[in-house]
Structures are given as structure tokens and as C-alpha cells.
């Protein structure tokens, strides 16, 4: 399955392992995403996401979301949808 650009990491909150992602396309719970940048390259399923601290099941292009991540990411890392 082809990967599509989803957005970029706009911030990372290490103490809670949450990445803020500025979306370039739609995303929903259950989608699989891949983080790519520096020495980081991992995939994970989206199990929960928030917009302004409110849980949501889907988000659209232009939204900025928070997603709990399995690894360390940095601002500017690419996020792909698998």
C-alpha cells in the first residue's frame, strides 16, 4: 500500500510522549502512521488523538492534533499515512 504525506510534527512533548501534528490530509482513529526524520523511522496505529485537549475520532486537513507516540520525534519530522 502506498504511503501518503499526512503532515509534519509541529511540536513534541517528551514528558507525556505526545506529538503535535499539523495535518495536510484527513486522519481517523485506527489509521496507521509512520514518523520519518533524523534517525527516527517507526510506524504505529492511531489509538487516540486530541484537538485542543478534546478527544476526537477524526481530524481533517489543516487541523493540529495531539497523538500519543511510541518513540521520540522532533519538530519538522515527516508524518506519512500508510
N, CA, C and O atoms as CSV, one atom per row, in Angstrom:
chain,resi,resn,atom,element,x,y,z
A,1,UNK,N,N,0.846,-1.189,0.000
A,1,UNK,CA,C,0.000,0.000,0.000
A,1,UNK,C,C,0.892,1.254,0.000
A,1,UNK,O,O,1.883,1.319,0.728
A,2,UNK,N,N,0.542,2.206,-0.792
A,2,UNK,CA,C,1.360,3.416,-0.918
A,2,UNK,C,C,1.177,4.335,0.287
A,2,UNK,O,O,0.077,4.490,0.817
A,3,UNK,N,N,2.275,4.932,0.695
A,3,UNK,CA,C,2.224,5.907,1.789
A,3,UNK,C,C,1.895,7.267,1.211
A,3,UNK,O,O,2.337,7.615,0.116
A,4,UNK,N,N,1.103,8.041,1.966
A,4,UNK,CA,C,0.752,9.395,1.541
A,4,UNK,C,C,1.209,10.383,2.599
A,4,UNK,O,O,1.099,10.107,3.794
A,5,UNK,N,N,1.722,11.533,2.174
A,5,UNK,CA,C,2.100,12.556,3.162
A,5,UNK,C,C,0.884,12.939,4.014
A,5,UNK,O,O,-0.194,13.211,3.485
A,6,UNK,N,N,1.071,12.957,5.325
A,6,UNK,CA,C,-0.028,13.297,6.230
A,6,UNK,C,C,0.184,14.659,6.876
A,6,UNK,O,O,-0.777,15.366,7.178
A,7,UNK,N,N,1.447,15.024,7.087
A,7,UNK,CA,C,1.738,16.300,7.727
A,7,UNK,C,C,3.121,16.293,8.317
A,7,UNK,O,O,3.965,15.468,7.965
A,8,UNK,N,N,3.346,17.239,9.235
A,8,UNK,CA,C,4.643,17.351,9.904
A,8,UNK,C,C,4.447,17.524,11.397
A,8,UNK,O,O,3.439,18.064,11.851
A,9,UNK,N,N,5.432,17.055,12.153
A,9,UNK,CA,C,5.418,17.246,13.603
A,9,UNK,C,C,5.681,18.731,13.859
A,9,UNK,O,O,6.692,19.272,13.411
A,10,UNK,N,N,4.770,19.388,14.582
A,10,UNK,CA,C,4.949,20.809,14.884
A,10,UNK,C,C,5.485,21.024,16.295
A,10,UNK,O,O,5.968,22.107,16.623
A,11,UNK,N,N,5.397,19.971,17.142
A,11,UNK,CA,C,5.928,20.049,18.496
A,11,UNK,C,C,5.971,18.643,19.079
A,11,UNK,O,O,5.252,17.757,18.615
A,12,UNK,N,N,6.808,18.431,20.091
A,12,UNK,CA,C,6.867,17.143,20.777
A,12,UNK,C,C,6.971,17.387,22.268
A,12,UNK,O,O,7.831,18.134,22.733
A,13,UNK,N,N,6.084,16.748,23.008
A,13,UNK,CA,C,6.050,16.888,24.460
A,13,UNK,C,C,6.591,15.592,25.059
A,13,UNK,O,O,5.853,14.632,25.278
A,14,UNK,N,N,7.898,15.592,25.319
A,14,UNK,CA,C,8.601,14.376,25.732
A,14,UNK,C,C,8.061,13.775,27.027
A,14,UNK,O,O,7.945,12.555,27.140
A,15,UNK,N,N,7.731,14.617,28.001
A,15,UNK,CA,C,7.283,14.119,29.306
A,15,UNK,C,C,5.979,13.330,29.240
A,15,UNK,O,O,5.697,12.537,30.138
A,16,UNK,N,N,5.178,13.531,28.191
A,16,UNK,CA,C,3.932,12.771,28.035
A,16,UNK,C,C,3.916,11.979,26.719
A,16,UNK,O,O,2.903,11.369,26.377
A,17,UNK,N,N,5.023,11.988,25.989
A,17,UNK,CA,C,5.161,11.260,24.713
A,17,UNK,C,C,4.033,11.581,23.730
A,17,UNK,O,O,3.410,10.685,23.159
A,18,UNK,N,N,3.790,12.871,23.550
A,18,UNK,CA,C,2.745,13.313,22.619
A,18,UNK,C,C,3.360,14.195,21.543
A,18,UNK,O,O,4.124,15.118,21.827
A,19,UNK,N,N,3.004,13.883,20.287
A,19,UNK,CA,C,3.441,14.702,19.156
A,19,UNK,C,C,2.279,15.558,18.691
A,19,UNK,O,O,1.159,15.069,18.548
A,20,UNK,N,N,2.542,16.835,18.455
A,20,UNK,CA,C,1.566,17.715,17.817
A,20,UNK,C,C,1.848,17.628,16.322
A,20,UNK,O,O,2.988,17.794,15.888
A,21,UNK,N,N,0.810,17.367,15.543
A,21,UNK,CA,C,0.966,17.191,14.102
A,21,UNK,C,C,0.032,18.138,13.365
A,21,UNK,O,O,-1.170,18.173,13.629
A,22,UNK,N,N,0.592,18.903,12.441
A,22,UNK,CA,C,-0.199,19.771,11.566
A,22,UNK,C,C,-0.571,18.932,10.354
A,22,UNK,O,O,0.305,18.520,9.594
A,23,UNK,N,N,-1.861,18.675,10.166
A,23,UNK,CA,C,-2.320,17.757,9.127
A,23,UNK,C,C,-2.403,18.384,7.742
A,23,UNK,O,O,-2.883,19.505,7.573
A,24,UNK,N,N,-1.919,17.626,6.751
A,24,UNK,CA,C,-2.033,18.017,5.347
A,24,UNK,C,C,-3.100,17.164,4.655
A,24,UNK,O,O,-3.419,17.389,3.487
A,25,UNK,N,N,-3.649,16.186,5.379
A,25,UNK,CA,C,-4.766,15.373,4.879
A,25,UNK,C,C,-5.521,14.807,6.081
A,25,UNK,O,O,-5.084,14.952,7.222
A,26,UNK,N,N,-6.652,14.165,5.815
A,26,UNK,CA,C,-7.521,13.669,6.882
A,26,UNK,C,C,-6.927,12.456,7.600
A,26,UNK,O,O,-6.126,11.712,7.035
A,27,UNK,N,N,-7.335,12.276,8.854
A,27,UNK,CA,C,-6.855,11.162,9.674
A,27,UNK,C,C,-7.977,10.735,10.609
A,27,UNK,O,O,-8.765,11.562,11.069
A,28,UNK,N,N,-8.043,9.421,10.888
A,28,UNK,CA,C,-9.045,8.923,11.823
A,28,UNK,C,C,-8.441,7.859,12.725
A,28,UNK,O,O,-7.395,7.293,12.408
A,29,UNK,N,N,-9.095,7.585,13.848
A,29,UNK,CA,C,-8.663,6.545,14.775
A,29,UNK,C,C,-8.602,5.228,14.000
A,29,UNK,O,O,-9.492,4.916,13.209
A,30,UNK,N,N,-7.541,4.466,14.240
A,30,UNK,CA,C,-7.381,3.186,13.558
A,30,UNK,C,C,-6.446,3.243,12.370
A,30,UNK,O,O,-5.962,2.208,11.913
A,31,UNK,N,N,-6.178,4.460,11.853
A,31,UNK,CA,C,-5.227,4.606,10.748
A,31,UNK,C,C,-3.818,4.299,11.252
A,31,UNK,O,O,-3.519,4.475,12.434
A,32,UNK,N,N,-2.959,3.840,10.345
A,32,UNK,CA,C,-1.558,3.607,10.683
A,32,UNK,C,C,-0.726,4.742,10.108
A,32,UNK,O,O,-0.883,5.120,8.947
A,33,UNK,N,N,0.169,5.283,10.945
A,33,UNK,CA,C,1.013,6.394,10.508
A,33,UNK,C,C,2.485,6.027,10.699
A,33,UNK,O,O,2.827,5.137,11.479
A,34,UNK,N,N,3.336,6.728,9.973
A,34,UNK,CA,C,4.781,6.498,10.049
A,34,UNK,C,C,5.476,7.833,10.292
A,34,UNK,O,O,5.181,8.830,9.632
A,35,UNK,N,N,6.395,7.840,11.239
A,35,UNK,CA,C,7.204,9.023,11.535
A,35,UNK,C,C,8.570,8.836,10.910
A,35,UNK,O,O,9.187,7.781,11.056
A,36,UNK,N,N,9.048,9.868,10.206
A,36,UNK,CA,C,10.296,9.773,9.473
A,36,UNK,C,C,11.089,11.064,9.626
A,36,UNK,O,O,10.597,12.145,9.307
A,37,UNK,N,N,12.320,10.945,10.117
A,37,UNK,CA,C,13.186,12.108,10.257
A,37,UNK,C,C,14.388,11.781,11.106
A,37,UNK,O,O,14.289,10.979,12.035
A,38,UNK,N,N,15.517,12.381,10.809
A,38,UNK,CA,C,16.732,12.094,11.560
A,38,UNK,C,C,17.010,10.604,11.525
A,38,UNK,O,O,17.075,10.005,10.452
A,39,UNK,N,N,17.177,10.001,12.698
A,39,UNK,CA,C,17.372,8.554,12.776
A,39,UNK,C,C,16.084,7.851,13.162
A,39,UNK,O,O,16.084,6.654,13.452
A,40,UNK,N,N,14.992,8.589,13.165
A,40,UNK,CA,C,13.695,8.043,13.553
A,40,UNK,C,C,12.949,7.527,12.335
A,40,UNK,O,O,12.862,8.205,11.311
A,41,UNK,N,N,12.412,6.323,12.456
A,41,UNK,CA,C,11.580,5.726,11.416
A,41,UNK,C,C,10.767,4.620,12.070
A,41,UNK,O,O,11.255,3.502,12.236
A,42,UNK,N,N,9.520,4.931,12.445
A,42,UNK,CA,C,8.669,3.899,13.042
A,42,UNK,C,C,7.216,4.121,12.643
A,42,UNK,O,O,6.797,5.219,12.278
A,43,UNK,N,N,6.470,3.027,12.732
A,43,UNK,CA,C,5.048,3.049,12.408
A,43,UNK,C,C,4.256,2.777,13.673
A,43,UNK,O,O,4.734,2.117,14.595
A,44,UNK,N,N,3.036,3.298,13.701
A,44,UNK,CA,C,2.133,2.983,14.800
A,44,UNK,C,C,0.700,3.236,14.376
A,44,UNK,O,O,0.430,4.010,13.458
A,45,UNK,N,N,-0.207,2.570,15.059
A,45,UNK,CA,C,-1.630,2.758,14.815
A,45,UNK,C,C,-2.097,3.928,15.685
A,45,UNK,O,O,-1.662,4.065,16.828
A,46,UNK,N,N,-2.974,4.764,15.149
A,46,UNK,CA,C,-3.523,5.888,15.920
A,46,UNK,C,C,-4.622,5.337,16.823
A,46,UNK,O,O,-5.677,4.911,16.352
A,47,UNK,N,N,-4.355,5.353,18.134
A,47,UNK,CA,C,-5.329,4.822,19.087
A,47,UNK,C,C,-6.156,5.914,19.742
A,47,UNK,O,O,-7.277,5.674,20.189
A,48,UNK,N,N,-5.592,7.121,19.797
A,48,UNK,CA,C,-6.347,8.263,20.321
A,48,UNK,C,C,-5.711,9.542,19.802
A,48,UNK,O,O,-4.511,9.590,19.531
A,49,UNK,N,N,-6.519,10.559,19.669
A,49,UNK,CA,C,-5.992,11.869,19.278
A,49,UNK,C,C,-6.871,12.947,19.877
A,49,UNK,O,O,-8.033,12.725,20.218
A,50,UNK,N,N,-6.272,14.130,19.991
A,50,UNK,CA,C,-6.985,15.252,20.585
A,50,UNK,C,C,-6.779,16.516,19.763
A,50,UNK,O,O,-5.748,16.707,19.118
A,51,UNK,N,N,-7.786,17.365,19.807
A,51,UNK,CA,C,-7.686,18.715,19.256
A,51,UNK,C,C,-8.038,19.648,20.409
A,51,UNK,O,O,-9.147,19.584,20.940
A,52,UNK,N,N,-7.107,20.514,20.802
A,52,UNK,CA,C,-7.301,21.426,21.942
A,52,UNK,C,C,-7.760,20.670,23.187
A,52,UNK,O,O,-8.703,21.087,23.859
A,53,UNK,N,N,-7.087,19.555,23.495
A,53,UNK,CA,C,-7.327,18.739,24.691
A,53,UNK,C,C,-8.670,18.025,24.701
A,53,UNK,O,O,-9.051,17.466,25.729
A,54,UNK,N,N,-9.400,18.025,23.587
A,54,UNK,CA,C,-10.672,17.300,23.494
A,54,UNK,C,C,-10.464,16.078,22.597
A,54,UNK,O,O,-9.938,16.197,21.491
A,55,UNK,N,N,-10.879,14.902,23.080
A,55,UNK,CA,C,-10.722,13.681,22.287
A,55,UNK,C,C,-11.590,13.749,21.039
A,55,UNK,O,O,-12.744,14.173,21.093
A,56,UNK,N,N,-11.019,13.325,19.912
A,56,UNK,CA,C,-11.751,13.277,18.652
A,56,UNK,C,C,-11.480,11.935,17.981
A,56,UNK,O,O,-10.461,11.295,18.243
A,57,UNK,N,N,-12.403,11.513,17.107
A,57,UNK,CA,C,-12.219,10.238,16.403
A,57,UNK,C,C,-11.694,10.460,14.991
A,57,UNK,O,O,-11.200,9.532,14.351
A,58,UNK,N,N,-11.805,11.705,14.507
A,58,UNK,CA,C,-11.255,12.019,13.190
A,58,UNK,C,C,-10.867,13.490,13.138
A,58,UNK,O,O,-11.376,14.319,13.892
A,59,UNK,N,N,-9.951,13.785,12.226
A,59,UNK,CA,C,-9.486,15.164,12.056
A,59,UNK,C,C,-9.303,15.407,10.568
A,59,UNK,O,O,-9.080,14.471,9.800
A,60,UNK,N,N,-9.398,16.662,10.169
A,60,UNK,CA,C,-9.320,16.980,8.738
A,60,UNK,C,C,-8.082,17.823,8.417
A,60,UNK,O,O,-7.413,18.349,9.307
A,61,UNK,N,N,-7.809,17.930,7.142
A,61,UNK,CA,C,-6.687,18.731,6.666
A,61,UNK,C,C,-6.730,20.119,7.300
A,61,UNK,O,O,-7.781,20.758,7.344
A,62,UNK,N,N,-5.580,20.578,7.789
A,62,UNK,CA,C,-5.497,21.900,8.409
A,62,UNK,C,C,-5.575,21.872,9.928
A,62,UNK,O,O,-5.144,22.816,10.590
A,63,UNK,N,N,-6.133,20.778,10.496
A,63,UNK,CA,C,-6.210,20.659,11.952
A,63,UNK,C,C,-4.823,20.414,12.532
A,63,UNK,O,O,-3.940,19.883,11.858
A,64,UNK,N,N,-4.644,20.803,13.777
A,64,UNK,CA,C,-3.426,20.449,14.508
A,64,UNK,C,C,-3.864,19.531,15.637
A,64,UNK,O,O,-4.660,19.912,16.495
A,65,UNK,N,N,-3.329,18.312,15.625
A,65,UNK,CA,C,-3.763,17.297,16.576
A,65,UNK,C,C,-2.626,16.875,17.492
A,65,UNK,O,O,-1.450,17.085,17.193
A,66,UNK,N,N,-2.999,16.285,18.598
A,66,UNK,CA,C,-2.032,15.677,19.501
A,66,UNK,C,C,-2.225,14.174,19.461
A,66,UNK,O,O,-3.350,13.690,19.577
A,67,UNK,N,N,-1.124,13.417,19.297
A,67,UNK,CA,C,-1.179,11.963,19.228
A,67,UNK,C,C,-0.111,11.388,20.152
A,67,UNK,O,O,1.041,11.819,20.120
A,68,UNK,N,N,-0.492,10.427,20.963
A,68,UNK,CA,C,0.470,9.709,21.813
A,68,UNK,C,C,1.358,8.888,20.882
A,68,UNK,O,O,0.856,8.170,20.018
A,69,UNK,N,N,2.676,8.991,21.057
A,69,UNK,CA,C,3.604,8.299,20.156
A,69,UNK,C,C,4.455,7.280,20.903
A,69,UNK,O,O,4.713,7.410,22.100
A,70,UNK,N,N,4.885,6.259,20.156
A,70,UNK,CA,C,5.648,5.146,20.727
A,70,UNK,C,C,7.138,5.455,20.827
A,70,UNK,O,O,7.864,4.760,21.538
A,71,UNK,N,N,7.604,6.489,20.123
A,71,UNK,CA,C,9.019,6.829,20.141
A,71,UNK,C,C,9.217,8.333,20.174
A,71,UNK,O,O,8.264,9.112,20.165
A,72,UNK,N,N,10.500,8.722,20.213
A,72,UNK,CA,C,10.825,10.150,20.214
A,72,UNK,C,C,10.739,10.711,18.801
A,72,UNK,O,O,11.205,10.087,17.848
A,73,UNK,N,N,10.150,11.875,18.674
A,73,UNK,CA,C,10.112,12.587,17.391
A,73,UNK,C,C,10.555,14.025,17.638
A,73,UNK,O,O,10.641,14.470,18.782
A,74,UNK,N,N,10.828,14.728,16.581
A,74,UNK,CA,C,11.235,16.127,16.704
A,74,UNK,C,C,10.424,16.989,15.745
A,74,UNK,O,O,9.855,16.503,14.768
A,75,UNK,N,N,10.387,18.274,16.050
A,75,UNK,CA,C,9.714,19.245,15.198
A,75,UNK,C,C,10.273,19.139,13.775
A,75,UNK,O,O,11.486,19.078,13.576
A,76,UNK,N,N,9.371,19.117,12.797
A,76,UNK,CA,C,9.785,19.065,11.392
A,76,UNK,C,C,9.808,17.662,10.809
A,76,UNK,O,O,9.886,17.515,9.589
A,77,UNK,N,N,9.743,16.627,11.637
A,77,UNK,CA,C,9.718,15.261,11.122
A,77,UNK,C,C,8.478,15.060,10.265
A,77,UNK,O,O,7.412,15.604,10.552
A,78,UNK,N,N,8.638,14.261,9.198
A,78,UNK,CA,C,7.511,13.956,8.319
A,78,UNK,C,C,6.619,12.906,8.957
A,78,UNK,O,O,7.081,12.021,9.677
A,79,UNK,N,N,5.325,13.027,8.674
A,79,UNK,CA,C,4.364,12.024,9.115
A,79,UNK,C,C,3.657,11.539,7.856
A,79,UNK,O,O,3.120,12.332,7.082
A,80,UNK,N,N,3.666,10.226,7.666
A,80,UNK,CA,C,3.038,9.609,6.490
A,80,UNK,C,C,1.881,8.735,6.934
A,80,UNK,O,O,1.898,8.170,8.027
A,81,UNK,N,N,0.875,8.629,6.074
A,81,UNK,CA,C,-0.260,7.748,6.342
A,81,UNK,C,C,-0.066,6.491,5.492
A,81,UNK,O,O,0.177,6.576,4.288
A,82,UNK,N,N,-0.174,5.342,6.123
A,82,UNK,CA,C,0.069,4.074,5.416
A,82,UNK,C,C,-1.257,3.462,4.991
A,82,UNK,O,O,-1.276,2.392,4.382
